């Protein structure tokens, strides 16, 4: 059996790599912002056309936060905002972070 331990099928190695990437990409718990702080950050991002990352107030089955929703604000209504065609209700937002992207010419 030891002799065959090094021979994995490509499906097995792909599944192992996917599992390893999923463990590395777990979102960390960010601090919960007040509704006033969220409102100010969203307003600043929209006025200055900034890219933001939003962490939703939800957990998966294992108690981890899903990946942040990253993008620019496309629009809003009385219930929430739209980022990259994804609607996020205001009461679902846990944290908002402004992302500072470097221009390719500055790299």
C-alpha positions in Angstrom: 0.0 0.0 0.0 2.9 2.4 0.7 4.1 1.9 -2.8 0.8 3.2 -4.3 0.5 6.2 -1.9 2.3 8.5 -4.3 0.0 7.8 -7.3 -3.1 10.0 -7.1 -5.6 10.5 -9.9 -5.8 14.0 -11.4 -9.3 14.4 -9.9 -7.9 13.7 -6.4 -5.0 16.2 -6.7 -7.5 18.8 -8.1 -9.8 18.2 -5.1 -6.9 18.5 -2.7 -5.8 21.7 -4.3 -9.3 23.1 -4.2 -9.7 22.2 -0.5 -6.4 23.8 0.3 -7.4 27.0 -1.5 -10.7 27.1 0.2 -9.0 26.9 3.6 -6.6 29.8 2.7 -9.4 32.0 1.3 -11.6 32.0 4.4 -12.6 35.5 5.2 -11.6 36.9 8.6 -14.2 38.4 10.9 -14.1 42.2 10.6 -15.3 44.6 13.2 -18.9 45.5 13.1 -19.4 49.1 12.1 -22.3 51.3 13.2 -24.9 52.3 10.7 -23.6 55.9 10.8 -20.0 54.7 10.0 -21.4 52.5 7.2 -23.4 55.4 5.8 -20.4 57.7 5.8 -18.1 55.2 4.1 -20.7 54.4 1.4 -21.3 58.1 0.8 -17.5 58.8 0.5 -17.1 55.8 -1.9 -19.9 56.9 -4.1 -18.9 60.6 -4.3 -15.2 59.8 -5.0 -15.9 56.7 -7.2 -13.8 54.4 -4.9 -13.7 50.6 -4.9 -15.1 49.1 -1.7 -15.2 45.7 0.0 -18.3 44.8 1.9 -18.6 42.0 4.4 -22.1 40.7 4.9 -23.6 39.8 8.3 -24.0 36.1 7.5 -22.2 32.8 8.2 -21.9 29.6 6.3 -22.5 26.2 7.7 -19.0 26.0 9.3 -19.3 29.4 10.9 -17.1 31.3 8.4 -17.9 34.6 6.7 -18.3 34.4 2.9 -15.9 36.3 0.7 -16.2 40.0 0.6 -18.1 41.6 -2.2 -15.7 43.9 -4.0 -16.5 46.6 -6.5 -17.8 50.1 -7.1 -21.2 51.3 -6.2 -23.4 51.0 -9.3 -26.5 52.4 -7.7 -28.8 52.4 -4.7 -32.4 52.5 -3.5 -34.2 52.9 -0.2 -33.4 49.3 0.8 -29.8 48.7 -0.3 -27.0 49.3 -2.8 -25.8 47.6 -6.0 -22.2 46.5 -6.4 -21.3 44.7 -9.6 -25.0 43.8 -10.2 -25.3 42.4 -6.7 -27.9 44.0 -4.4 -26.9 44.2 -0.8 -29.5 45.4 1.7 -28.3 48.0 4.2 -29.2 45.8 7.2 -27.0 42.9 5.8 -23.8 45.0 5.9 -21.3 44.2 8.7 -18.3 46.1 7.5 -17.3 48.4 4.6 -13.7 49.0 3.7 -12.4 51.3 1.0 -9.9 49.5 -1.2 -6.9 51.6 -2.5 -5.8 50.2 -5.8 -2.4 51.0 -7.2 -2.2 52.1 -10.8 -0.2 49.9 -13.1 2.1 52.9 -13.8 3.0 53.2 -10.2 4.0 49.5 -9.7 
